[in-house]
Amino acid sequence: MKKLFSQALIIGLVISGIYIYFEPEVIGAATASDDIDVTLSVEGEITLTKPSNVAMSPAITMTQNTSIGTGNAWNVKTNNNAGYKLTLHADNANCLRTDGVFFTDYSEATANTPETWSVSSAYEFGFSVYGTDAPTATWGTDTDCSGASSSVPSATLKYQGFKGVTTIQVATKSTATSTAGVNTVLCVGAEQAGVYAPSGSYTADITGTATTL
């Protein structure tokens, strides 16, 4: 019995030795890696939705000296990371006109500096704005075009004349807007003070332009 066990053990050792001798060498796993860049271009765009046409009210008469008007807002939408600016300009100087006569562009005490409404010995036409991106230091603090009555320009907005084709910045933002956009409301005012405005149907053409920064 011992002899058989010894033989079996010897055979086992011999087989183990043969396996160990011929066993393939185990090599550590080799790796190689590299990376790629995924790129996406988002185009900077801007849209501008104009307000409705403005019908000033009430009509100016021999006894009604003031009139105001407001439309829906200019609405700017942009995904431009640096934001936008909104400017206005008229088609020509003294733009509220008819048949060769016109309301004079509103004249500020300090040229091109918006101020609270005041007209003396003239008939003049001017504008103001309000909205989230319209600076109140420049244009005033009201959120309504009318003042003490529905025919009087707001006393807490600041106005200036269109000055013809001069481009006037009215609002700006240094980031993209929301998907709803940003509204800027145009207020216009006209007044005859100490002198009659000639009768007629007056029209002014005002252009808004939204530009990415």
C-alpha positions as CSV (number, residue, x, y, z in Angstrom):
1,M,0.0,0.0,0.0
2,K,2.8,2.4,0.9
3,K,4.5,1.5,-2.3
4,L,1.5,2.4,-4.3
5,F,1.1,5.7,-2.5
6,S,4.7,6.5,-3.1
7,Q,4.4,5.7,-6.8
8,A,1.3,7.9,-7.0
9,L,3.0,10.8,-5.3
10,I,6.1,10.5,-7.5
11,I,3.9,10.5,-10.6
12,G,2.0,13.5,-9.3
13,L,5.2,15.4,-8.6
14,V,6.5,14.6,-12.1
15,I,3.3,15.8,-13.8
16,S,3.4,19.0,-11.7
17,G,6.9,19.6,-12.6
18,I,6.2,19.0,-16.3
19,Y,3.2,21.5,-16.1
20,I,5.3,24.1,-14.3
21,Y,8.1,23.7,-16.8
22,F,5.9,24.1,-19.8
23,E,3.3,26.6,-18.4
24,P,3.2,29.7,-20.6
25,E,4.7,32.9,-19.1
26,V,1.9,35.2,-17.8
27,I,2.6,38.7,-19.1
28,G,1.0,41.8,-17.3
29,A,-1.9,43.4,-19.2
30,A,-0.8,46.2,-21.7
31,T,-3.0,49.4,-22.1
32,A,-3.1,52.3,-24.5
33,S,-5.5,55.3,-24.2
34,D,-6.1,58.6,-26.0
35,D,-8.8,61.3,-25.9
36,I,-11.0,63.2,-28.4
37,D,-12.6,66.6,-28.3
38,V,-16.4,67.0,-28.9
39,T,-17.2,70.4,-30.3
40,L,-20.4,72.3,-30.7
41,S,-21.0,75.6,-32.3
42,V,-23.9,77.8,-31.0
43,E,-24.6,80.6,-33.3
44,G,-25.2,84.0,-31.8
45,E,-28.5,85.3,-33.0
46,I,-30.9,88.2,-32.3
47,T,-34.5,89.0,-33.1
48,L,-36.6,92.2,-32.7
49,T,-40.3,92.3,-32.6
50,K,-41.8,95.7,-33.2
51,P,-44.7,97.2,-31.3
52,S,-47.9,98.1,-32.9
53,N,-48.3,101.5,-34.6
54,V,-48.9,104.3,-32.2
55,A,-52.0,106.5,-32.4
56,M,-51.5,109.5,-30.2
57,S,-54.4,110.6,-28.1
58,P,-56.3,112.9,-27.7
59,A,-56.1,115.1,-30.7
60,I,-54.6,118.5,-30.2
61,T,-57.1,121.3,-30.6
62,M,-57.2,125.0,-29.8
63,T,-58.0,124.1,-26.2
64,Q,-56.2,120.6,-25.9
65,N,-52.5,121.3,-25.8
66,T,-51.0,117.9,-25.1
67,S,-51.2,114.4,-26.5
68,I,-49.4,111.1,-25.7
69,G,-49.0,107.7,-27.3
70,T,-47.7,104.3,-26.5
71,G,-47.5,101.0,-28.4
72,N,-46.7,97.5,-27.4
73,A,-43.1,97.0,-26.5
74,W,-40.1,96.4,-28.7
75,N,-39.1,92.9,-27.7
76,V,-35.5,91.7,-28.1
77,K,-34.4,88.1,-27.9
78,T,-30.8,87.0,-28.2
79,N,-28.6,84.1,-27.2
80,N,-25.5,86.2,-27.6
81,N,-23.3,85.8,-24.6
82,A,-22.2,89.4,-24.6
83,G,-25.8,90.8,-24.8
84,Y,-27.3,93.4,-27.0
85,K,-28.2,97.1,-27.5
86,L,-31.5,98.6,-28.8
87,T,-31.4,101.9,-30.6
88,L,-34.0,104.1,-32.1
89,H,-33.9,106.7,-34.9
90,A,-36.3,108.7,-36.9
91,D,-36.5,109.1,-40.7
92,N,-35.5,112.7,-40.6
93,A,-35.3,115.8,-38.3
94,N,-38.5,117.1,-36.9
95,C,-40.0,113.8,-37.8
96,L,-43.7,114.4,-36.8
97,R,-44.8,116.2,-39.9
98,T,-47.5,116.7,-42.6
99,D,-47.5,118.6,-45.8
100,G,-44.3,120.5,-45.2
101,V,-45.1,121.5,-41.6
102,F,-43.9,119.7,-38.5
103,F,-43.6,119.6,-34.7
104,T,-40.1,120.5,-33.7
105,D,-38.0,117.8,-32.2
106,Y,-38.2,118.1,-28.4
107,S,-35.4,120.5,-27.3
108,E,-33.6,119.5,-24.1
109,A,-32.0,122.1,-21.8
110,T,-28.8,120.2,-22.2
111,A,-28.6,118.9,-25.7
112,N,-29.1,115.1,-26.1
113,T,-29.7,114.7,-22.4
114,P,-33.2,113.3,-21.6
115,E,-35.2,115.5,-19.1
116,T,-38.6,115.8,-17.6
117,W,-41.2,117.1,-20.0
118,S,-41.3,120.8,-20.5
119,V,-42.3,122.8,-23.6
120,S,-42.4,126.6,-23.9
121,S,-43.5,128.9,-26.8
122,A,-43.4,126.1,-29.3
123,Y,-45.0,122.9,-30.5
124,E,-42.7,119.9,-30.0
125,F,-42.6,116.2,-30.3
126,G,-40.4,113.9,-28.1
127,F,-40.0,110.4,-26.7
128,S,-39.1,108.4,-23.7
129,V,-38.8,104.7,-22.9
130,Y,-39.2,102.3,-20.0
131,G,-38.3,98.6,-19.5
132,T,-36.0,96.2,-17.7
133,D,-33.0,97.1,-19.8
134,A,-33.7,100.8,-20.2
135,P,-31.6,102.6,-17.6
136,T,-33.7,104.7,-15.2
137,A,-30.9,107.2,-14.6
138,T,-31.3,108.1,-18.2
139,W,-35.0,107.6,-18.9
140,G,-36.7,108.0,-15.6
141,T,-38.6,105.6,-13.3
142,D,-42.2,105.4,-14.4
143,T,-43.7,102.3,-16.0
144,D,-46.5,104.2,-17.7
145,C,-46.4,106.8,-20.4
146,S,-49.2,109.0,-19.0
147,G,-48.8,111.5,-16.2
148,A,-51.4,113.3,-14.1
149,S,-54.0,112.6,-16.8
150,S,-54.2,110.3,-19.8
151,S,-53.2,113.1,-22.2
152,V,-50.1,114.4,-20.3
153,P,-46.6,112.9,-20.6
154,S,-45.4,111.2,-17.4
155,A,-43.7,113.5,-14.9
156,T,-41.2,110.8,-13.8
157,L,-40.0,109.8,-17.3
158,K,-37.3,111.7,-19.1
159,Y,-37.7,112.8,-22.7
160,Q,-35.6,113.9,-25.7
161,G,-36.1,114.6,-29.4
162,F,-35.3,112.1,-32.1
163,K,-32.9,114.4,-33.8
164,G,-33.4,113.0,-37.2
165,V,-31.4,110.0,-38.3
166,T,-29.1,110.2,-35.2
167,T,-29.1,106.7,-33.5
168,I,-30.1,106.9,-29.9
169,Q,-29.4,103.9,-27.6
170,V,-32.4,103.3,-25.3
171,A,-31.6,99.8,-23.8
172,T,-28.8,97.4,-23.3
173,K,-28.0,94.1,-21.6
174,S,-24.6,92.5,-21.1
175,T,-25.8,88.9,-21.2
176,A,-28.2,86.8,-23.3
177,T,-31.9,87.3,-22.7
178,S,-34.4,84.8,-21.5
179,T,-36.3,82.9,-24.2
180,A,-39.2,85.3,-23.6
181,G,-37.0,88.3,-24.5
182,V,-36.9,91.7,-23.0
183,N,-39.5,94.5,-23.5
184,T,-38.8,98.2,-24.0
185,V,-41.8,100.4,-24.3
186,L,-41.8,103.6,-26.4
187,C,-43.6,106.6,-25.1
188,V,-44.2,109.7,-27.3
189,G,-45.5,113.1,-26.4
190,A,-46.5,116.2,-28.2
191,E,-47.4,119.6,-26.9
192,Q,-48.3,123.1,-28.1
193,A,-47.4,125.8,-25.6
194,G,-48.2,129.5,-26.3
195,V,-48.6,128.9,-30.0
196,Y,-51.0,126.8,-32.1
197,A,-49.8,123.8,-34.1
198,P,-51.1,124.0,-37.6
199,S,-53.9,121.6,-38.3
200,G,-53.2,118.3,-40.2
201,S,-52.7,114.6,-39.9
202,Y,-49.1,114.2,-38.7
203,T,-46.9,111.1,-39.0
204,A,-43.5,110.1,-37.8
205,D,-41.5,107.0,-38.9
206,I,-39.4,105.5,-36.1
207,T,-37.0,102.6,-36.6
208,G,-35.8,100.3,-33.8
209,T,-32.6,98.3,-34.3
210,A,-31.3,95.5,-32.1
211,T,-27.6,94.7,-32.3
212,T,-25.5,92.0,-30.6
213,L,-22.5,93.3,-28.6
